[in-house]
Amino acid sequence: MSIFNALISLIPSNDEEGQGLAEYALILALIAIVAIVALIFLGGQVSKILSGVGTSV
């Protein structure tokens, strides 16, 4: 019966309390992950550009 209860729990219900907050948290987490990955891959290039701007000023 536990498999049946697990399947029933996957069916969406009308109880949507807190759903909006959870969705915003997931979107925020996804944006944070994308920003971190972008900084990892582009960090060296951004550092070189900022160094060049700093020396020219």
C-alpha positions, -999 to 999 in steps of 0.1 A, spaced: 0 0 0 29 24 4 35 25 -33 -1 34 -38 1 62 -13 33 75 -29 15 76 -63 -15 94 -48 8 120 -33 21 128 -67 -13 138 -80 -17 176 -77 -44 188 -52 -61 221 -48 -39 229 -18 -16 255 -33 -6 272 -1 31 281 -3 34 270 -39 43 305 -51 71 309 -26 86 276 -35 85 285 -72 103 318 -65 129 299 -45 135 275 -73 139 303 -98 163 322 -75 184 290 -70 185 285 -108 196 321 -114 223 317 -87 236 285 -102 238 301 -137 256 332 -123 281 310 -105 288 289 -136 292 321 -157 316 336 -132 337 304 -132 340 303 -170 342 340 -176 360 352 -145 394 354 -161 382 374 -190 363 398 -169 393 403 -146 415 411 -177 390 436 -190 386 453 -156 424 454 -152 427 471 -186 401 496 -177 417 503 -144 452 509 -160 438 532 -187 420 554 -161 
